[in-house]
Amino acid sequence: MKANRLGRMTGAAMILAIAGTLPGSWSRASAETVVDDAAMTDAAQKDNWLAYGRDHSEQRYSPLDEINVDNVSKLGLAWALPLPADRALVGTPVTVDGVLYFTGSYSVARAVDAKTGKLIWEYDPETLKHAGDRARMLWGWSRGLTFYKGKVIIATADGRLIALDSKTGKPIWTTQTFDPKLPLHISGAPKAFRDLVIIGNGGSEQGGGRGFITAYHVDTGKEAWKFYVVPGNPADGFEDAAQEMAAKTWTGEWWKIGGGGQTWNAFTYDAEFDQILIGTGNGGPWNQKIRSPQGGDNLFLCSVVALDATSGKYKWHYQTTPGETWDYTSTMDIVLADLELKEGEGKKKVLMHAPKNGFFYVIDRKDGKLLSAEPFAKVTWATGIDMKTGRPIEAPGARYEKEPVTIWPSVFGGHSWHAMSYNPNTGLVYIPKMELPTHWDDSKIDFNSWKKPSFQIDVGVDVGLGGDIPKDAGTSFLTAWDPVKQKKVWEVPQPNYWNAGTMTTAGNLVFQGQIDGKFAAYDARDGKELWSVNVGSGISAPPITYAVDGKQYVSLLVGFGGAAVAYGGGSSMAQYGWGYRAQLRQLLTFAVGADKPMPEVGERTFAKVLTPAGFTPDAALADRGEHLYKSSCAWCHGAGAVSGGYTPDLRASEAVLHDEQLKKIVQEGALFPSGMPQFKNLTDDDLKALQNFIRKKALDAAQPPSN
């Protein structure tokens, strides 16, 4: 592991790394804000962005108003930090006393002067060296880090939690959060509170088994408590009464499969009730007919679960999608607020939640009681929520019981992990909304022979990843939602789907980046666009704002990424030309009156498919190759072998044309240092089948469109 990778640095950055300090930055940090629970529950503190959602409320609202509706049009670039070694950048930085901390690709952590962009330190956890077989499933991006009492704590994709000294970037402790033999990975940001730090993981699609979340002591990295999302084998006994209760909602022998429920995002500390709120994941596999064949609610999948912050003991839960069978995770933001839901009854302490399933929920934080729920996006799997029971009213046939069905929202959700924000002045929530469907078909699944996957993808139902995702597959909007009236107030159409998360301020502004490279500011009251700039690459990360020496800044990581780019991909993502390593990744910071020129980051690139003469794909081999592609390759290289830009487009790869070169890369791991996993399990015959499938897709793409 390396605290400073000098080989990546030049000039001033290298000098600063060798020196280990940046005088201007650290002199401003001399006041030293103590980042603890008191600081992170103080919504009035302005200058810092102390946590993933700015503070413990996760509102992503800043009381700063130097940048406002009257002068935002004068925003310009203050500084840019090039990140040539990075790929997908989806994280939220934090700022403390004039220092900005963030994670890049493979959880490389950096500290920079928030006023100038000068690098202070960099720490590389060398994720790929630790990954082993897990490299087959990890995407390598990180949604962020946590800062607590002088420590920067990062989580690596291979499953480690590492505490770093915030001043030097040197490691203090490291702990492995799951068994390295299991097909699990981490993409989310850890959350610190009450001298603990929690982290979950992902892996339901690859056979990750039984979901859980774990808390560790901030000072030592020692485990404090663990909560399981899915109960284990009843014959082994239960860890607590909550697991015994949950087991009654499962059928069959789910423990042999694991059940899923991985907690890869959405951790909110509620100081007023001293509880940690967890958004839980989908079933493993997605198809309930396999994991719980006689039905059942399958607790605690797709739920908000409240745990005692000190002990991790169960307090209450609300399940958004009982017996889920559509990948409708509840691992989206859980935002705290005080709302007056009925005039004259005073304010209630609530949480707001807009998970994948398309409904916006307002829930009482005291006991988990549902207060209201309405669809904020197009929803066809259910017709509404029964307020007497809190359960969805499912549409007939939505579970693809007898025949395939196309339903909204898609597996990407009406809202995914892209952050929503809440402005207490306007009373509105700003949601990056998506509207596209998924076609569900399990008619060719052999339920009797289905086996739990291991480091391969098998969700127990066909969702079409062998075919392309067309350019016009979906639509999206920046939607301003009134959580009291449960209705849309305004919305702005946006390109395609998979636009980035939002941030809002006391200056009556909402900031958001888009898939097409546009970064914009809108009037939070009516959605009018007030300012924009094109950053030259797709944006997947949410912005933050902070102040140094009395001046307000807005910062944004730029690097196209996320599941729709990698696992989805297809023409829907490829149409923008954000090719693999084609554009320079960077951290951009803006301020009123700044006027630095926007950096040149590289031209748009589009795959030039290779169709060598004399190669006619064998239909049977190509069909077998499609199944192999979906289980081993689609996770990164995209639907239908059309890359969204996270990885090279295989239809344009010379290596696919040459047997020996393909073997060296896939079976022998020749490109492992660059992030291409080694697939020792694939045989020469498998490679031949994959080659035929990819060549078939290349030939299909080269055909002129039919009239």
ABEGO torsion letter per residue (X at the ends): XBABBAAABBEAAAAAAAAGBBAAAAAAAAAGBBBBAAAAABAABAABBABAAGBAAGAGBBABAABBAAAAAABBBABBBBBAABBBBABBBBBBGGBBBBBBBGGBBBBBBAAAGBBABBBBAGAAAAAEAAAAABAGBBAEBBBBGGBBBBBBAAGBBBBBBAAAGBBABBBBABBAABBBBBABBBBBBGGBBBBBBBGAAAGAEBBBBBBBBAAAGBBABBBBABBBBAAAEBABAAAAAAAAABBEBAAAAGGEGBBABGBBBBAAAGBBBBBBBBBOBABAAAABAAEEAGOABGBBBBBBAAAGBBABBBBABBGBAAGBBAABBBBBBBBBABBGAEBBBBBBBBBAAGBBBBBBAAAGBBABBBBABBBAABAEBBAAAGBBBBBBGAAGAABBBBBOBBAAEABBABBBBBBAAAGBBBBBBBBBBBBBBAAABBAAABBBBBGBBBAGBBAGAABBBBAAABBBBBBBBBAAAGBBABBBBBBEBGBBBBBBBAAGBBBBBBAAGBBBBBBAAAGBBABBBBAGBBBABBBBBBBBGGBBBBBBBBBBBEAAAAAAEEAAAAAAGBBBGABBBBBBBBBBGBABBBBBAEBBBBBBBBBBBGBBBBAAAAAAAAAAAAAAAAAAAEBGGBBAGABBBAAABAAAABAAAAAAAAAAGAAAAAGBBBBAABBAAAAAAAAAAAAAAAAAAABBBBX
